[in-house]
Amino acid sequence: MNLNFIDVAEQYPELNITVKVGDLIKAIDYCVSKTKQELELQITDAKAETYPSPKRVSEILDVDLSTLWRWNKRGYLCHTEVGGKRRYKMSDVNAILKGGK
């Protein structure tokens, strides 16, 4: 009988069992692999979205701050509040740079 160690552990957390070293290594490898995938996803997500200031966005897009204000009013490039400060999603800025929005 071949049981998945993780499934058994989740179903019966208080169960005492004897485990072969090979099965223990597989379980540890599984946990490390799953943790690595989750951390890589978090790192990728953190890199994917940044929130530059209006001044920085105006420099990137080569427009005046008043243009950013007007675009926000029209819904073209909307700002968000982060810690009480206006910020822009870099993904929205990149979309404009690529000719979108």
Order of alpha helices (4+ residues) and beta strands (2+ residues): alpha-alpha-alpha-alpha-beta-beta-alpha
